[in-house]
Amino acid sequence: MNTGRAMGWNDHYDRDSDDSATTRRQVYFGFESDRYGRLTAGKQNSVYYDTVGVSTDVWDYNQFAQAPGVGIDGSYDGSYRARKSLRYSNGTEDFTVFAGWLFPDDDLHLDGPLDYRRRNGGSIGFRWHLTDDLTLGAAYANTSAEIKGSGDQQSFRQQLTGSSLTWTGGDWYLAVGAGYYDDFVPDPGADGLNDYLASDAYGVEYIARYSFQLDNDWVQSIKPFVAGDRLKRLGSADAQSNHQVLGVTTQFNHGFRLDLERIFANTSDSEPDSVLARLRYDF
């Protein structure tokens, strides 16, 4: 949600942008069969996100090193919740395979005279429950896209390769995810269209969280955690960013949740340390 636009706070959002007040996270349809699997179409989670990214997407100040947070836009490049996508999955409780396809999408306007267009793409992945508590996920995605501007255009073959490992023993939640991104992360200092996505990068994220379950009239649980990420750009776009996070999530009764996080940053662009607070209500 664009809170500033939704609440009419004119000085708290860019009124010249095309952003709407709210965004539909997922809108899809399909069918599911115990024998033939599940087939869905529309705007939905990607194969890559549901096998790799989701494992560490559990705190607020994150996705700075995983594919949905470092590309052009996860709703366009197919790494997060892509529109005009087709997805199939089948398997058992222990092992599930996934396949996805991306159809051409509308142009996405970038900074300056540039536009991004997704032409098509495909992905495969799996989620494997090695034990009751340990889950391994992996995926590969390949997207054909182009950058257009000032009467010129450049085609790119964007590739993602990633894996995640999650352990959920008792009150613990431990997860780590890593990915390698080929022609996927934009270079803000690129000299022309040819170099806009012409570099590789890799990212790693982790989280260790413990849940204290409480039995009272106000609070359901308190979950302290440590988390972090590292993104490294290679080649001409040589840069790095690191974040270490100390946080706590408090789940209250009646759907309210409070997240508090202290972020320690070490980045090439001298990002300052910060504190994040978020109050959430689920209804």
N, C-alpha and C positions, 0 to 999 in steps of 0.2 A: 504494500500500500504506500502511495505517496501521501504521507500524513499531512504535510503542509497544504497540498492542493485539496485534499478531502475536507480539511477543516477551514479552508479559506484564509490561511495565514499567508498573505501575499508576499511578505518579506522572507519567507522560509523555503521557497522553492523557485525554480526557474520558470517563470510564466511564459517564456518564449519557446520552451521545449514542447514536444508532442506527447510527453508522458501523460497517461491517464491517471485518475485518482486511485484506481485499484487495478490489479492485474489478476487474471485467472491463472492460477498455478498449473492446473491440469484440466483439460476438457477432452475426453476421449470416449470411444464406444468400442464394443467388440463382443466376443463370445468366449466361453471357457468350457472345456470338456475334460473329464478325467482321463479319457483315452487319447484325445487329439491335442490336448494342450490349450494354451491361451493365446488368442490373437486379438490385438487392439490397434486402433487407429485414431489419430488426433494429436493433441498436445499432451505429452506424457513424459515421465522419467525416461531417460536414455538407458540403454544397456550398460554403458560405461558407468553412469552414476549409480545404478542400483547394484552393481557388483564391486565397484571400487570406491567411488566418492562418498557413498552413504555411510560407510564405516566410520569415518572421522568427521562427518558433517553433523556434529552433536553439540557444538558450542557456538556461540554467536559470532565472535570475531575470527572467522575461519574462511576456508576456501581460497586463501591467498597463495596456496601452493598446489592445489588440485585443479584439474582441467576446467571444471565449470566456472572457476573464479579467475582464470588467467587468460582466457581466450577473448575473441571478439565479443561474444554474447552467447551464453549457454542456450538461450532460446532460439538462436539462429544456427550456430555451428554444430549443434547436435550433441553437445557434451552434457547438457543438464535436462531441461524440459523443452524439447524442440517441438515446434508446430509442424504439422503436415508430416507426421512420422508414422511408421508401421512397425509393430513389435510382436514377436512370437516367443513363447517360452514353453518348455515341457520338461518333465522329469519327475523325480520323487522328492520326499522330504530330505533325503540325504544329498542328492545331486540334481541340479537344475541347469539346463542350457538355455541360452538366450540368443536371439538374432533380431537385428533391427535394420530398417531401411528409411532413408530420408528422401523426401521428394523436394523438388525445387521450391524455393521460398522467395518472398518479395525482397527487394533491396533494403538493406539497413544502412542509414546514413551515418557516417563516421565524422570525425573532426575534419574541418576544411572541405575540400571538394571531393572527398573520397566516399565511395559506397562499397558495401560488402554484399555479395550475392552467393547464396548457397545453391549449388546446382543439383547435387545428389550425394548420397553417402550410404555406407553400410557398416554394421558392427556385429561382433560376436562376443560371447562371454559365457561364464559359468559361475555358479555359486555352489561350493562343496562343503558340507558339514563333515569335517574330519572326525569330530567327536561331538558329544552333546553340547559342549561349551566352546569348541574351536571351529571357526568358519573361514574358509579361504575363498576369495573372489578374484577374478581376473577378466580382462576384456581387451579387445582391440577394435579401434574405430578408424575408418578411412573416409574422409569427406572431400569432395571436389568443390572448390569455391574459387571466386575471383574477386579482385579488388579493382574498382573502376574509378577513374577520375580524369577530368580535363581531356576527354576524348580518347583516352588510352585505357588499357586494361591488362591485368596480369593474372594468370591462372596459378592456383596452388593446389597441391595434394596434401591436405592436412591429416596427420596420423597421430593417434593416441595409443599408447600401450601402457597398461597399468595393472596393479594387483593390490589386494588388501588382505589383512589377517586380523580377525576379531576374536577375542576371548571374553566370555560372559560367565565366569565362574562365581556362583554365589552373589554377593553384593558388589562384585568388581565388574568394571567394564574397561577392557584394554584393547586398543586398536591402533594399527599403523597402516598407512596407505602410501603408495609411491607410484609415480607415473613418468613416462618419457614422452615429450611433446615435440613433434617434427612439423615445422612450418605452421605452427599453431598460435604461439604467443606473439602479439604485436610488438614491434620495436618502435617506441615513441620517437626515436632519433633517426628513423630510416630515411635514406636519401632516395626518394622515388618509390614507385610502385613495386619494382623488382625486389626490394629489400624489406618491404613492409612486414612480411611474415617469414622472411628467409633466414631463420635461425632455429636452433634446437634449444630445448630447455628440459629440466627435470625438476620434479617437486616431491617433497616428502611431508606427511603430516602424521601426528600421533596424539593420543589422549589416554590418560589413566585416571579413572574416576571410581569413587567409592560411594555407595548409597547407605545412608543411615535412615532406616524406616522407623517412623515415629507413630505412636498411637495416641493421638490427642484430638481435640475438637478443631484445631486450627491448621496444623501443619501435617502433611502426609510424609514428606521425606526431605532430607537435606543431602545434597550430593556435591562434595568438594572435588576438585579435579586439577590436574596439571595437564597442559597441552602445548603444542608448538608446531611450527612449520618451517620449511626452508624451500625457497624457489631459486634456482640458478639458471640464468640465461647464458647461452654459450655463443661463441663466434663473435661477430661484429656487435651484437647487442649485449656484450658481456656486462652482467649486473647480477646482484643477489639481494634477497630479502629474507630475514629471519624474524620470527615472532615467538616469544615464550609467554605463556599465559597461566596465571593463577586465578581460579574462579570457583564459584559456588552457585548451585542452582537449588532454590527452595520452592518446593511444590506445596501450595496451600490447598485447602479444601475449596470446593465450589468452582474449580477451574482456573484459579489464579496461580501464576508462577512468576518468581522474581529471579533474574540472572544478574550476577555481579562478576565482572572480570577485570583483572589488572593486566595490561598488555605491555610487555617489554620488547621494544622494536630495535632491530639492527639492520638497516637497509642502505642501499647505495644512494637513495635520495634523501637520507637523513630524516626519516619519519620519526616523530617524537613518540615517547611512551604515552600511554593513555589509559583511561578507565572507562569501561562500558557498563551501563545499567539498562536493563530492559524488563518491563512489566508486561506480562502476556496473559491473555484471557482466552480460554478455549470454551466454546459453547456449542 
